[in-house]
């Protein structure tokens, strides 16, 4: 490998890493499980908050608000999502300088809508968010399955981007990169993905054609597309546009927020 070729390969890997990391960060920040953060000013104090949108089903989802002034109190209004429950109202507890939020734990895939307000010394309510926050509970997932799932999915996304850049540059290893993309996405999304899903929500697969889970569905769509691409690139030099298209579509698919339209418990169907 000459110097020019080495520089080209290095550049393509750097571009692939940048694209992959950017998409992962974007997906994480825009997903329905990312905490809602912000601040509110009450009685001259600025109160920072971070409200959870996912939590293990083993205990209540507890959050702390640093509010040293005992003249400020708080309240939580909540009810189970997809239920006929009336709204419940609970005063926030206090531990030292912190007000404590505790969303009652739910079974796996159970969701709770909650809205927090702080009450100032004049008994005026200050809501932390304009709308209710929805938190989904899940059962714990063993790290022995979760970590490989994350690693393989990340590596698959990286190889997909790298294959696309290889095809754009008219390189000669697009087929090999396509094959490894399929292997990694298959391990992460088809092998470890369902195992993680089973531990977290009690079902192996809730996407197409059995359900509406967007994460499962986009995993299947991406893998099918790459299998078609592999078929079109079985001879070096052929199917270059397929690789570019597959890489671009994969990027678009994985820009969709993680866990959208995921498993959720319908309390109206539970006796």
Phi, psi and omega per residue, in radians:
X1 nan 2.109 -3.111
X2 -1.395 3.055 -3.055
X3 -1.093 -0.737 -3.131
X4 -1.097 -0.750 3.139
X5 -1.128 -0.689 3.123
X6 -1.124 -0.757 3.120
X7 -1.114 -0.702 3.131
X8 -1.093 -0.804 3.138
X9 -1.083 -0.764 3.127
X10 -1.064 -0.773 -3.140
X11 -1.081 -0.746 -3.130
X12 -1.134 -0.655 3.095
X13 -1.182 -0.695 3.122
X14 -1.101 -0.773 3.108
X15 -1.072 -0.742 3.140
X16 -1.107 -0.723 3.131
X17 -1.137 -0.745 3.137
X18 -1.082 -0.809 3.140
X19 -1.078 -0.773 -3.100
X20 -1.144 -0.857 -3.137
X21 -1.078 -0.700 -3.139
X22 -1.105 -0.740 -3.129
X23 -1.202 -0.644 3.117
X24 -1.138 -0.782 3.130
X25 -1.110 -0.782 -3.141
X26 -1.064 -0.793 -3.139
X27 -1.081 -0.720 -3.131
X28 -1.126 -0.783 -3.064
X29 -1.270 -0.449 -3.092
X30 -1.757 -0.061 -3.079
X31 -1.291 2.777 -3.111
X32 -1.288 -0.053 3.104
X33 -1.787 -0.095 -3.121
X34 -1.300 2.306 -3.122
X35 -1.032 2.625 3.058
X36 -1.652 2.111 -3.086
X37 -2.017 2.729 3.099
X38 3.045 -2.871 3.114
X39 -2.637 2.761 3.095
X40 -2.505 2.499 -3.133
X41 -1.789 2.190 -3.116
X42 -2.364 2.239 3.106
X43 0.858 0.704 3.111
X44 1.402 -0.012 3.115
X45 -1.841 2.447 3.047
X46 -1.705 2.073 -3.118
X47 -1.837 2.054 3.076
X48 -1.501 2.525 3.110
X49 -2.468 2.661 3.025
X50 -2.446 1.952 -3.047
X51 -1.781 2.151 -3.059
X52 -1.249 2.574 3.057
X53 -2.183 0.095 3.004
X54 -2.665 2.561 -3.111
X55 -2.860 2.687 3.089
X56 -1.208 2.585 -3.093
X57 -1.367 0.002 -3.074
X58 -1.329 -0.373 3.131
X59 -2.733 3.023 3.114
X60 -1.091 2.634 3.082
X61 -1.478 1.774 -3.072
X62 -1.734 2.410 3.104
X63 -2.374 2.676 -3.129
X64 -2.078 2.448 3.008
X65 -2.049 2.111 -3.119
X66 -1.358 1.795 -3.109
X67 -2.329 1.502 -3.094
X68 -1.049 -0.597 -3.087
X69 -1.217 2.103 3.122
X70 -1.323 -0.131 3.070
X71 -1.354 -0.160 3.116
X72 -1.832 2.203 3.097
X73 -2.055 -3.126 -3.112
X74 -2.568 2.904 -3.098
X75 -2.564 2.525 3.064
X76 -2.112 2.206 2.985
X77 -1.830 2.309 -3.072
X78 -2.690 2.765 2.955
X79 -2.796 2.770 3.135
X80 -1.212 2.390 3.123
X81 -1.278 2.524 -3.059
X82 0.976 0.919 3.099
X83 -2.495 2.971 3.068
X84 -1.783 0.262 -3.111
X85 -1.100 2.535 2.944
X86 -1.319 2.808 3.087
X87 -1.213 2.385 3.063
X88 -1.855 2.626 3.131
X89 -2.218 2.265 -3.127
X90 -2.359 2.422 3.056
X91 -1.291 2.491 3.103
X92 -1.310 2.394 3.081
X93 -1.335 2.961 3.121
X94 -2.270 2.361 3.025
X95 -2.260 1.740 -3.103
X96 1.141 -2.122 -3.130
X97 -1.557 0.100 -3.046
X98 -2.016 2.409 2.913
X99 -1.573 2.422 -3.015
X100 -1.920 2.167 3.021
X101 -1.713 2.318 3.128
X102 -2.404 1.738 3.093
X103 -1.423 2.158 -3.073
X104 -0.983 2.342 -3.119
X105 -1.105 2.656 -3.119
X106 -2.304 2.853 3.043
X107 -1.122 2.911 3.115
X108 -0.947 2.337 -3.128
X109 1.337 -0.016 3.045
X110 -1.302 2.453 -3.130
X111 -2.121 2.636 3.089
X112 -2.273 2.360 3.001
X113 -1.655 2.240 3.107
X114 -2.481 2.634 3.135
X115 -2.429 2.258 -3.061
X116 -1.840 2.378 3.033
X117 -2.269 2.518 3.027
X118 -1.862 2.480 -3.063
X119 -1.990 2.124 -3.058
X120 -1.446 -3.061 -3.061
X121 -1.175 -0.281 3.113
X122 -1.747 0.227 3.104
X123 1.179 0.435 3.084
X124 -1.638 2.354 -3.124
X125 -1.514 2.423 3.058
X126 -2.156 1.876 -3.125
X127 -1.358 2.387 -3.131
X128 -1.279 -0.540 -3.130
X129 -2.306 2.698 3.125
X130 -1.228 -0.571 -3.118
X131 -2.219 2.935 3.109
X132 -1.150 2.560 3.063
X133 -1.636 2.426 3.115
X134 -1.896 2.159 3.114
X135 -1.993 2.375 3.107
X136 -1.943 2.367 3.119
X137 -1.692 2.592 3.124
X138 -2.459 2.702 3.044
X139 -1.339 2.645 3.139
X140 -1.067 2.513 3.102
X141 -1.957 2.201 3.115
X142 -1.006 2.383 -3.109
X143 -1.106 -0.405 3.128
X144 -1.140 -0.360 3.061
X145 -1.809 -0.636 -3.080
X146 -1.175 -0.797 -3.098
X147 -1.116 -0.831 3.076
X148 -1.045 -0.657 3.106
X149 -1.017 -0.842 -3.119
X150 -1.137 -0.784 -3.103
X151 -1.096 -0.834 -3.110
X152 -1.142 -0.685 3.124
X153 -1.168 -0.743 3.114
X154 -1.100 -0.791 -3.137
X155 -1.121 -0.659 3.113
X156 -1.119 -0.736 3.094
X157 -1.112 -0.685 3.125
X158 -1.121 -0.791 -3.138
X159 -1.181 -0.572 3.097
X160 -1.107 -0.792 3.112
X161 -1.127 -0.733 -3.130
X162 -1.127 -0.671 3.103
X163 -1.116 -0.706 3.113
X164 -1.083 -0.783 3.112
X165 -1.156 -0.616 3.100
X166 -1.094 -0.715 3.133
X167 -1.206 -0.686 3.104
X168 -1.078 -0.695 -3.133
X169 -1.412 0.020 -3.137
X170 1.017 0.716 3.091
X171 -1.352 3.068 -3.039
X172 -1.907 0.207 3.130
X173 -2.071 0.371 -3.138
X174 -1.080 -0.667 -3.141
X175 -1.125 -0.793 3.138
X176 -1.080 -0.741 3.123
X177 -1.164 -0.634 3.079
X178 -1.085 -0.776 3.136
X179 -1.074 -0.770 -3.136
X180 -1.217 -0.550 3.061
X181 -1.071 -0.777 3.133
X182 -1.108 -0.758 -3.129
X183 -1.080 -0.825 -3.081
X184 -1.213 -0.770 3.099
X185 -1.137 -0.606 3.105
X186 -1.148 -0.783 3.116
X187 -1.123 -0.799 -3.089
X188 -1.265 -0.759 -3.016
X189 -1.694 -0.478 -3.070
X190 -1.825 -0.495 3.118
X191 -1.669 -1.135 -3.068
X192 -1.370 -0.529 3.137
X193 -0.975 -0.946 3.109
X194 -1.081 -0.571 3.108
X195 -1.139 -0.783 3.095
X196 -1.066 -0.752 3.135
X197 -1.079 -0.695 -3.138
X198 -1.123 -0.791 3.119
X199 -1.131 -0.730 -3.034
X200 -1.327 -0.707 -2.994
X201 -2.297 0.064 3.016
X202 1.503 0.047 3.126
X203 -2.368 2.494 -3.116
X204 -1.284 -0.694 -3.031
X205 -2.514 2.184 3.137
X206 -2.195 0.243 3.107
X207 -1.699 -2.898 3.111
X208 -1.017 2.409 0.075
X209 -1.701 0.217 -3.041
X210 -1.744 -0.281 -3.081
X211 -2.803 -2.831 -3.037
X212 -2.075 0.203 -3.121
X213 -1.095 2.035 -3.059
X214 -1.192 -0.582 -3.137
X215 -1.134 -0.833 3.102
X216 -1.100 -0.749 -3.088
X217 -1.121 -0.765 -3.121
X218 -1.218 -0.513 3.065
X219 -1.122 -0.811 3.136
X220 -1.115 -0.763 -3.127
X221 -1.092 -0.739 -3.139
X222 -1.105 -0.779 -3.105
X223 -1.160 -0.713 3.108
X224 -1.068 -0.746 3.132
X225 -1.084 -0.731 -3.138
X226 -1.234 -0.548 3.058
X227 -1.139 -0.707 3.070
X228 -1.126 -0.680 3.125
X229 -1.138 -0.707 3.102
X230 -1.052 -0.722 3.112
X231 -1.085 -0.667 -3.114
X232 -1.364 -0.298 -3.091
X233 -1.953 0.417 -3.089
X234 -1.121 -0.370 3.054
X235 -1.958 2.237 -3.113
X236 -0.963 2.298 3.132
X237 1.741 -0.293 3.133
X238 -1.773 2.721 3.068
X239 1.263 0.368 -3.087
X240 -1.053 -0.745 -3.141
X241 -1.157 -0.527 3.078
X242 -1.123 -0.733 3.137
X243 -1.121 -0.770 3.131
X244 -1.075 -0.790 -3.131
X245 -1.118 -0.752 -3.132
X246 -1.102 -0.723 3.125
X247 -1.131 -0.749 -3.136
X248 -1.148 -0.764 3.140
X249 -1.148 -0.693 3.108
X250 -1.064 -0.742 3.100
X251 -1.062 -0.793 3.137
X252 -1.111 -0.713 -3.140
X253 -1.084 -0.780 -3.060
X254 -1.455 -0.034 2.965
X255 -1.409 -0.305 3.056
X256 -1.141 2.339 -3.094
X257 -0.938 2.411 3.118
X258 -1.179 2.498 3.063
X259 1.276 0.216 3.059
X260 -1.216 2.462 3.137
X261 0.990 0.576 -3.115
X262 -1.401 -3.019 -3.098
X263 -1.023 2.363 3.066
X264 -2.597 2.464 -3.084
X265 -1.495 2.220 3.089
X266 -1.656 1.759 -3.076
X267 -1.175 -0.360 -3.141
X268 -1.232 -0.269 -3.140
X269 -1.783 0.095 -3.134
X270 -1.893 2.270 3.126
X271 -1.475 nan nan
